[in-house]
Amino acid sequence: MKTNISRWLLLGAFVLLFGLSFIPSPIALPLLYVGRIGLVLAIINIYLKPIFLPARFFWVMAGLAAFSVFSFFLPLLFPFAQGAVLVFWAVFLIDILILFNRNAKLSCERILPRIFSMGDKNAINLKLKNEFGLPLKISIIDELPLQFQKRDFIINIALNANCEETVVYELLPTSIGEYKFNNINLFLRSSLGLAERRIVVESPAIIPVYPSVIQMKKYELLALARISVFPGVKKMRKLGHSYEFEQIREYVKGDDFRSINWKATSRNNSLMVNQYEDERSQQIFTVIDKGRSMKMPFNGLSLMDYAINASLVISNVALQKHDKVGLLTFSDKIGATIKPESGPKQLRVIIEALYREQERNFEGNFELLYQASKIFIRRRCLMFLYTNFESFSAMQRVLPVLRRINHSHLLVVIFFENTEIKDFADKNADSTADIYNKTIAMKFVEEKQLIVQELRQHGIQTILTRPEDLSINTVNKYLELKAKRMI
């Protein structure tokens, strides 16, 4: 019910007035008069569901009560107080008749996308149609899924007579799963604003939240451009060429001199060069650590959620490049295993697999990952490993395994900056305690850099990134390695 603490307090005030009216005093009559009316209406407001009394009603009632009490001391004003009460009741009844007119209708439809994208703002449309002959003020309370924990969600709009309007609001889901919407509650007020009518639109719906399809589409065009011009994406000059001949074309400034076709040049009396296609059908594997180190939250999403979104982005980009893409997840045991394939169906398989993945409360078993890679990955591939190292010693424990994997494949280890510690280390220290805390924070930041240096010293490609920059940095590394012909 649409009641709050202030209205319960007003109910108590009317009960108090009603009780005081039994005490012999000069103002007992107006107190009895106002108290009875207020008590009855407050009970209606609380227990009669279709009708609600807004704040304006109680403020007007409070003013009439004060006017009635004041008129007792000036008898000439008492008839005016009685008349004001009668006018108020007449207007209130007119307001009720307007709102509950049988010929008046208001419809509302919630329009949802087929799926939600995790970590992105998703638009929800509410289509309203006012068939009243008068303009209305409407308060909309949509019963949102429990995952959002929004207890104060309300939209206030004014809708003209006999018109339609679409209200748009956005939701940002931070976890994968099913989100259940319930009913839509509409609270109608006329221009008088002394009463409200509630209309309940039954509109239950269940929407699945998948890895970010919005981010995937955002970076999709990267796979179609030879030199990317998107903000934040590095421009990569391709070194050398593959053996897949495409065509002979005229020389353009900047072309590799080694690609000049001298026979074609002599025939056409102008410089001609051989153009080669990118190598295709290379194997790209995304490997996600589901251990407890990936449960750390940043901006509402866990590190694993960021890794899932980035995996979907890089899988789509690689498929656009006609490479074969596979997926492997692990923690204390092996999770999803998808063999590398190409084609549009493979992306759907990967999305469904990522949708079912969840973090586990165990450390990631990298020995198990190595054994699984020997079984599931038969040929050399580019492997993106999403994990997290919070200390140098944690990395050293798994370094022998990472070196063995890197010997068989081109391994890219991706782990995360602790942005809160880094921001804390950049702050100015004003006291001894701040100096101590900043020193500890700087030690953690430097330890992350040591991890990067140690991995690169052993020939392992490494990305240390902020969680929000994970997708773009992964795409950059993929384009870089493709340009350098390292896979």
C-alpha positions in Angstrom: 0.0 0.0 0.0 1.1 3.5 -0.7 1.4 4.7 2.9 4.3 6.2 4.7 5.3 7.2 8.2 4.0 10.8 7.9 0.5 9.6 7.0 0.4 7.2 10.0 1.5 10.2 12.1 -1.4 12.2 10.7 -3.8 9.4 11.5 -2.5 9.5 15.1 -3.0 13.3 15.1 -6.7 12.8 14.1 -7.2 10.1 16.7 -5.7 12.5 19.3 -8.1 15.3 18.2 -11.0 12.9 18.5 -9.9 11.9 22.0 -9.4 15.4 23.1 -13.0 16.3 22.0 -14.3 14.3 25.1 -12.5 16.6 27.5 -14.7 19.4 28.7 -13.4 22.6 27.0 -14.5 25.5 24.9 -13.1 24.0 21.7 -14.5 20.5 22.2 -17.1 20.9 19.4 -14.7 21.8 16.6 -12.2 19.2 17.8 -15.0 16.5 17.7 -16.0 17.7 14.3 -12.5 17.7 12.7 -11.4 14.6 14.6 -14.3 12.4 13.4 -13.9 13.5 9.8 -10.1 13.0 9.9 -10.3 9.7 11.6 -12.7 8.2 9.1 -10.7 9.5 6.1 -7.4 8.3 7.5 -8.8 4.8 8.0 -10.1 4.9 4.4 -6.6 5.9 3.2 -5.0 3.0 4.9 -7.5 0.2 4.4 -9.4 1.0 1.2 -6.9 -0.1 -1.5 -8.2 1.6 -4.7 -8.4 5.1 -3.1 -5.4 6.9 -1.6 -5.2 10.3 0.0 -2.2 12.4 -1.2 -0.3 14.9 0.9 -2.4 17.8 -0.4 -5.5 16.3 1.2 -3.9 16.2 4.6 -2.5 19.7 4.3 -5.9 21.1 3.4 -7.5 19.2 6.3 -4.9 20.5 8.7 -5.6 24.1 7.5 -9.4 23.6 7.9 -8.8 22.2 11.4 -6.7 25.2 12.4 -9.2 27.6 10.8 -12.1 25.9 12.8 -10.2 26.2 16.1 -9.3 29.8 15.4 -12.9 30.7 14.4 -14.1 29.6 17.9 -12.4 32.7 19.3 -13.9 34.9 16.6 -17.5 33.7 16.2 -18.0 35.7 13.0 -15.5 33.4 11.2 -17.2 30.2 12.3 -19.8 30.1 9.4 -17.0 30.7 7.0 -15.1 27.7 8.5 -18.2 25.5 8.1 -18.7 26.7 4.5 -15.0 26.0 3.7 -15.4 22.4 5.0 -18.5 21.9 2.9 -16.8 23.3 -0.2 -13.8 21.0 0.5 -16.0 17.9 0.8 -17.8 18.9 -2.4 -14.6 19.3 -4.3 -13.3 16.0 -2.8 -16.4 14.1 -4.0 -16.0 15.7 -7.5 -12.4 14.5 -7.6 -13.5 11.0 -6.7 -16.1 11.0 -9.4 -13.6 12.2 -12.0 -11.0 9.5 -11.1 -13.6 6.6 -11.0 -15.5 7.5 -14.1 -16.4 4.2 -15.8 -15.9 5.7 -19.3 -12.4 6.8 -18.5 -9.5 4.4 -19.1 -5.7 4.4 -18.7 -3.5 1.7 -20.1 0.1 0.9 -19.6 2.4 -1.5 -21.4 6.0 -2.4 -20.4 8.2 -3.0 -23.4 11.4 -5.0 -22.6 14.3 -6.0 -24.7 14.7 -9.8 -25.4 17.7 -9.9 -23.1 19.6 -7.6 -20.8 23.4 -7.0 -21.1 25.4 -7.3 -17.9 27.3 -4.2 -16.8 25.5 -1.9 -19.3 22.5 0.4 -19.1 19.4 -1.3 -20.6 16.4 0.8 -21.6 12.9 -0.1 -20.6 9.9 1.6 -22.2 6.5 2.2 -20.5 3.8 3.0 -23.1 1.0 5.0 -21.5 -2.4 5.8 -23.1 -4.8 8.3 -21.5 -8.4 7.9 -22.5 -9.6 10.3 -19.9 -11.2 13.5 -21.1 -9.0 15.4 -18.7 -5.3 15.7 -18.1 -3.8 13.5 -15.4 -0.8 13.5 -13.1 0.5 9.9 -12.8 3.0 8.3 -10.4 4.4 5.1 -11.8 5.8 2.4 -9.5 7.2 -0.5 -11.5 7.9 -3.6 -9.4 11.5 -4.1 -10.4 13.5 -7.4 -10.0 14.8 -8.1 -6.5 18.4 -8.0 -7.8 18.3 -4.2 -8.2 17.1 -3.6 -4.6 15.4 -0.3 -5.5 12.8 0.4 -2.9 12.2 4.1 -3.8 11.7 3.7 -7.6 8.9 6.1 -8.8 8.3 8.1 -12.0 6.1 11.2 -12.0 4.6 12.4 -15.3 1.8 14.6 -16.5 -0.3 13.2 -19.3 -2.7 15.3 -21.4 -6.2 14.2 -22.2 -6.6 11.6 -24.9 -2.9 11.2 -25.7 -0.1 8.6 -25.6 3.4 8.9 -24.2 6.3 6.6 -23.8 8.4 6.8 -20.6 11.9 5.5 -20.8 14.1 4.5 -17.8 17.3 2.5 -17.6 18.5 -0.4 -15.4 22.1 -1.6 -15.0 22.2 -5.3 -14.0 25.5 -6.4 -12.3 25.1 -10.2 -12.4 24.1 -12.9 -14.8 20.8 -14.7 -14.3 17.1 -14.4 -14.6 15.5 -11.1 -13.5 11.7 -11.1 -12.7 9.5 -8.1 -13.2 6.1 -7.9 -11.5 3.1 -5.6 -11.7 3.0 -1.9 -12.7 1.2 0.4 -10.2 -0.3 3.6 -11.5 -1.4 6.3 -9.1 -3.7 8.8 -10.8 -4.5 12.4 -9.7 -6.6 15.0 -11.4 -5.8 18.7 -11.4 -7.6 19.0 -8.0 -5.2 16.6 -6.4 -7.3 15.7 -3.4 -7.5 12.0 -4.1 -5.5 9.3 -5.9 -6.7 6.2 -7.6 -4.5 3.2 -8.0 -4.6 1.0 -11.1 -2.6 -2.3 -11.0 -1.4 -3.5 -14.4 -0.5 -7.2 -14.2 2.7 -7.5 -16.2 4.9 -10.2 -15.0 8.0 -10.9 -17.1 11.3 -12.8 -16.8 14.3 -11.4 -18.6 17.7 -13.2 -18.8 20.8 -11.2 -18.2 23.6 -12.3 -20.6 27.2 -11.2 -21.0 27.4 -7.7 -22.5 26.0 -7.9 -26.0 26.2 -4.1 -26.2 30.0 -4.1 -25.6 30.3 -6.9 -28.2 28.5 -4.9 -30.9 30.5 -1.8 -29.9 33.8 -3.5 -30.8 32.5 -5.6 -33.7 33.6 -3.1 -36.3 37.2 -3.4 -35.1 37.4 -6.7 -36.8 36.5 -5.1 -40.2 39.0 -2.3 -40.2 42.7 -2.8 -41.1 43.6 0.3 -39.1 41.3 1.1 -36.2 40.3 4.6 -35.6 38.2 4.0 -32.5 39.1 6.0 -29.4 41.4 4.1 -27.1 42.3 1.5 -29.7 45.9 1.4 -30.9 46.8 1.7 -34.5 48.9 -1.3 -35.4 51.2 -1.4 -38.5 51.3 -4.9 -39.9 54.8 -6.5 -40.2 55.4 -8.8 -43.1 52.6 -10.7 -44.7 51.0 -14.1 -44.9 51.2 -16.4 -47.9 47.5 -16.0 -48.8 47.7 -14.1 -52.1 44.7 -11.8 -52.8 45.4 -9.5 -55.7 47.9 -7.2 -57.6 47.2 -3.5 -57.2 49.0 -0.2 -57.8 51.7 0.9 -55.4 50.6 3.4 -52.7 53.0 5.4 -50.6 53.7 3.4 -47.5 53.5 -0.1 -49.1 56.3 -2.5 -48.4 58.9 -2.4 -51.1 59.4 -6.2 -50.8 55.8 -6.7 -52.1 56.5 -5.0 -55.5 55.7 -7.3 -58.4 58.4 -6.4 -60.9 56.8 -8.4 -63.8 53.5 -6.7 -63.4 55.3 -3.3 -63.0 57.1 -3.8 -66.4 53.9 -4.7 -68.1 51.9 -1.8 -66.8 54.8 0.8 -66.8 53.9 1.7 -63.1 54.7 0.2 -59.8 52.5 -2.7 -58.8 52.5 -4.6 -55.5 51.2 -8.0 -54.4 48.4 -7.8 -51.7 48.0 -10.6 -49.3 45.1 -11.7 -47.1 45.4 -12.1 -43.4 45.9 -15.6 -42.3 42.6 -17.2 -41.2 41.4 -20.1 -39.1 43.9 -19.5 -36.4 42.9 -20.9 -33.0 42.0 -18.4 -30.2 41.2 -19.7 -26.7 39.7 -17.7 -23.8 40.4 -19.2 -20.5 38.7 -17.8 -17.3 39.8 -18.5 -13.8 36.6 -18.9 -11.7 38.4 -19.1 -8.4 37.7 -16.9 -5.4 40.4 -14.4 -6.4 38.0 -13.4 -9.2 35.1 -12.6 -6.9 36.5 -9.2 -5.9 33.9 -6.5 -6.8 34.6 -3.3 -8.7 31.8 -0.9 -9.5 29.1 -3.5 -8.8 30.6 -6.2 -11.0 33.0 -8.9 -10.0 36.3 -9.5 -11.8 34.9 -12.6 -13.3 32.0 -10.6 -14.7 34.4 -8.3 -16.4 36.3 -11.3 -17.7 33.1 -12.8 -19.1 32.2 -9.6 -20.9 35.7 -9.3 -22.3 35.7 -13.0 -23.4 32.5 -12.4 -25.4 34.0 -9.3 -27.0 37.3 -10.9 -28.1 35.5 -14.0 -29.3 33.2 -12.0 -31.6 36.2 -9.9 -32.9 38.2 -13.1 -33.6 35.2 -14.7 -35.4 34.9 -11.6 -37.5 38.6 -12.1 -38.4 37.6 -15.7 -39.5 39.6 -17.3 -36.7 38.4 -20.3 -34.7 37.4 -19.5 -31.1 37.1 -21.8 -28.1 36.4 -21.4 -24.4 37.7 -23.0 -21.2 36.9 -22.2 -17.6 38.4 -23.7 -14.5 38.7 -23.4 -10.7 39.2 -26.4 -8.5 37.7 -28.3 -11.4 37.2 -27.8 -15.1 34.0 -26.0 -16.1 32.9 -25.2 -19.6 34.9 -26.6 -22.5 34.1 -25.5 -26.0 36.2 -26.6 -28.9 37.5 -23.9 -31.3 35.2 -23.4 -34.3 34.4 -20.6 -36.6 31.0 -19.3 -37.9 28.1 -17.4 -36.4 26.8 -20.4 -34.5 29.9 -20.6 -32.4 29.3 -17.2 -30.9 25.8 -18.4 -29.7 27.4 -21.4 -28.1 29.9 -19.3 -26.3 27.2 -16.9 -25.0 25.1 -19.7 -23.6 28.2 -21.2 -21.9 29.2 -17.9 -20.3 25.6 -17.4 -19.2 25.8 -20.5 -17.0 29.2 -19.8 -15.4 29.5 -18.7 -11.7 32.4 -18.0 -9.3 33.5 -20.7 -6.9 34.9 -20.4 -3.4 38.1 -22.3 -4.2 41.6 -21.4 -5.5 42.2 -21.9 -9.2 44.0 -25.2 -9.9 46.6 -24.3 -12.6 48.0 -27.8 -12.8 44.5 -28.9 -13.7 44.4 -26.2 -16.4 47.6 -27.4 -17.9 46.3 -31.0 -18.1 43.1 -29.8 -19.6 44.9 -27.7 -22.2 46.9 -30.8 -23.3 43.6 -32.7 -23.8 41.3 -30.1 -25.3 43.8 -27.9 -27.2 45.6 -30.1 -29.8 47.4 -27.5 -31.8 49.2 -24.2 -31.0 46.9 -21.4 -30.3 46.6 -17.9 -28.8 45.4 -18.3 -25.3 43.9 -15.4 -23.3 44.0 -16.3 -19.6 41.9 -14.1 -17.3 43.0 -14.4 -13.7 44.1 -12.3 -10.8 47.3 -12.1 -8.7 47.2 -10.0 -5.6 50.8 -10.9 -4.5 54.1 -11.8 -6.1 54.3 -15.0 -4.2 50.9 -16.1 -5.6 52.2 -15.6 -9.1 55.4 -17.5 -8.3 53.5 -20.6 -7.2 51.9 -20.9 -10.6 54.7 -19.6 -12.8 56.1 -23.0 -13.6 52.7 -24.1 -15.0 52.4 -20.8 -17.0 55.8 -21.4 -18.5 54.8 -24.9 -19.6 51.6 -23.6 -21.2 53.5 -20.8 -22.9 55.9 -23.3 -24.3 53.0 -25.0 -26.2 50.9 -22.0 -26.9 51.1 -18.2 -27.2 49.9 -17.3 -23.7 48.6 -13.9 -22.7 48.1 -13.5 -19.0 45.5 -10.8 -18.1 45.1 -9.7 -14.5 43.8 -6.6 -12.8 44.9 -3.5 -11.1 43.5 -2.9 -7.6 42.1 0.5 -8.5 41.1 1.4 -4.9 44.6 0.8 -3.7 46.2 2.6 -6.6 44.0 5.7 -6.0 44.8 5.5 -2.3 48.5 5.4 -3.1 48.2 8.6 -5.2 46.6 10.6 -2.4 48.6 13.1 -0.3 49.6 12.0 3.2 48.8 14.5 5.9 49.6 12.4 9.0 51.9 9.6 10.2 49.0 7.1 9.8 48.4 8.3 6.2 52.1 8.0 5.4 52.1 4.4 6.7 48.9 3.5 4.8 50.2 5.1 1.6 53.5 3.2 1.9 51.7 -0.1 2.2 49.5 0.8 -0.8 52.5 1.8 -2.9 54.1 -1.6 -2.0 51.0 -3.4 -3.4 51.1 -1.3 -6.6 54.8 -1.9 -7.1 54.3 -5.6 -6.5 51.8 -5.7 -9.4 54.5 -4.2 -11.7 57.0 -6.8 -10.5 54.6 -9.5 -11.5 54.4 -8.0 -15.0 58.2 -7.8 -15.3 58.6 -11.4 -14.0 56.1 -12.8 -16.5 57.6 -10.9 -19.4 61.1 -12.0 -18.4 60.0 -15.5 -19.1 58.5 -14.7 -22.5 54.9 -14.6 -21.4 52.7 -11.8 -22.9 51.0 -9.8 -20.0 48.3 -7.3 -19.6 47.8 -5.4 -16.4 44.6 -3.5 -16.7 41.9 -1.6 -14.8 38.7 -3.7 -14.8 36.7 -1.1 -16.9 39.5 -1.1 -19.6 39.7 -4.9 -19.9 37.8 -5.3 -23.1 39.6 -2.6 -25.1 43.0 -3.8 -23.8 42.3 -7.4 -24.8 41.2 -6.3 -28.3 44.4 -4.2 -28.6 46.6 -7.1 -27.7 44.8 -9.4 -30.2 45.2 -6.9 -33.0 48.9 -6.3 -32.0 49.7 -10.0 -32.0 47.9 -10.5 -35.4 49.8 -7.6 -36.9 53.1 -9.0 -35.7 52.3 -12.4 -37.1 53.0 -14.0 -33.7 50.1 -16.5 -34.1 
